[in-house]
Amino acid sequence: MAFLRFDPVANPGNKTCRWLILSMRDGQQLGYVEYRPTWRKYVWGSLNNAIFDSGCTQEITNFLIAHKDDRQ
């Protein structure tokens, strides 16, 4: 069962995508996923001191793995 939603957001001037991480329950913005050129991979960060349990963290990890080759 998914608890998180990943919504794409505008990322003008960049070749990579950016997503907001939202709660499926109430749509609250919890974090973001973006590409970090210095690391050469997608990373995520939390917003507003959001906390995540192991299930949510696994969902984020699965999303990062699924998009690891998306960089154009």
Backbone hydrogen bonds, N-H to C=O, Kabsch-Sander energy under -0.5 kcal/mol:
donor,donor_aa,acceptor,acceptor_aa,energy
5,R,22,L,-2.6
7,D,5,R,-0.6
7,D,20,L,-2.2
9,V,18,R,-2.7
14,N,11,N,-1.6
18,R,9,V,-0.6
19,W,33,V,-2.3
20,L,7,D,-2.9
21,I,31,G,-2.8
22,L,5,R,-3.1
22,L,20,L,-0.6
23,S,28,Q,-2.2
24,M,3,F,-2.6
27,G,23,S,-2.1
30,L,21,I,-3.3
30,L,28,Q,-0.5
31,G,21,I,-1.5
32,Y,45,G,-2.2
33,V,19,W,-2.4
34,E,43,V,-2.2
35,Y,17,C,-0.5
36,R,41,K,-2.5
39,W,36,R,-0.8
40,R,36,R,-1.6
41,K,36,R,-1.3
43,V,34,E,-2.9
45,G,32,Y,-1.9
47,L,30,L,-3.1
50,A,47,L,-1.7
57,T,53,D,-2.6
58,Q,54,S,-2.1
59,E,55,G,-1.9
60,I,56,C,-2.2
61,T,57,T,-2.5
62,N,58,Q,-2.8
63,F,59,E,-2.1
64,L,60,I,-2.6
65,I,61,T,-2.5
66,A,62,N,-2.3
67,H,63,F,-1.4
68,K,65,I,-1.0
70,D,67,H,-1.7
